[in-house]
Amino acid sequence: MKEAIGNSFLVTLAIVFLFLIMSLLVSSLSYSKAYKAKNKVVSVIEKYDGFNADSEAEVNQDLFKMGYKTNTTSRRCKQIDNMTLLHDTEAGTYDYCVYEVTSTRGKYYHVVTYMHFDLPIIGQYLTFEVRGDSRVVYEGLVG
């Protein structure tokens, strides 16, 4: 009887270990996709010197190629003090937010993308933000 309990304990321990390793792998893949999407949005904003219709079209095309998650929930971007919301997740097809921030040196853009875990029932509650900022966009500089 002692060996039967030992074997079941080892099998349970192995299952828990495999579950932890798989969850670590899934979370790192989801984080890398959200981080890559954030970097893509920031680079396109810097390419077009701001967030406009052309940059939004290129961002949507790049996120489609990347396989980033489309907006399926009713999540809305948070209103943050001193930031103007330019792209809301509810307005677009992809799950990201773009804010414009005016500083003394010029304006820059704050981007928020989301890590998604597609698990039944609890998957909608497991989203985490990945944030980043663009460089300052200097307008009207001569020289």
Beta strands, then each sheet from edge to edge (+ up, - down):
strand 1: 83-87
strand 2: 96-102
strand 3: 107-116
strand 4: 127-133
sheet 1: 1+ 2- 3+ 4-
end
